Amino acid sequence: MRRILLLLAALAALPLASPALAQAPMLYELRLPDGFALIRYANGLEAATALRSEFDLPRELGTEDAARVSRYFVVENAAGRDLELRIASGGANASATFRVNPNTFNTVLLLREGGRIVARHIEDSTEYNRLRARLTFYNAAPGCAAATLALDPSGRAVIPDLAFPGMQARTITPAAAKLRAQCGADRVGPLDLGRLEAGQLASLWLMAPGGRPILFTSRDLIAPPGQ
């Protein structure tokens, strides 16, 4: 256990595109002890959100782009048991229960569907090529049955027809990129990612808090132990 915590602390201290990454395991190459899992939250609600559980520290998620997404955190003995989450957002309270598989990365989307606050669990893909950049696109917009991530201005699809709720990852050649999300005839963006470097890990989120579609990016990182 001490060994894995020390490794997590070292990874969490590294910047996303640092030369030091060449000497350390990448995020998705991390091997966890049996029964452990990594979880993060993504706030698709219109207000700041407080989260409480027996398996994690209290967490607060904001409403400004990347502040909506937590870092991954380690959950011991996560597999094969119900994980109950208590959610408070905008004066409303809800609870949700989900399960994760051992040795997996997981994202829990907090959304409003039919007037109710719900938590949708997604098991993240961990395929990775350290010589390329990796983009993970999340359709977290309840009103969008299928979303496409496309280059801007050409409109060429990078990730087409991603069902809600869902994620899809793609490794790409390092390059500068502007992307937009499309849901039917509606477009969100463009979002300028700057130059994507080899080894860079980024998640792109299509959300619709309060019915307003937004597109933003966050870094895939692990929280230091105790945070």
PyMOL commands that set and color helices and strands:
alter all, ss='L'
color gray80, all
select helices_A, chain A and resi 2-13+19-23+27-29+65-68+209-211
alter helices_A, ss='H'
color red, helices_A
select strands_A, chain A and resi 37-43+49-53+59-61+73-75+83-89+92-98+105-113+116-123+133-140+146-151+157-163+166-172+176-183+186-195+201-207+214-219
alter strands_A, ss='S'
color yellow, strands_A
deselect
rebuild
show_as cartoon
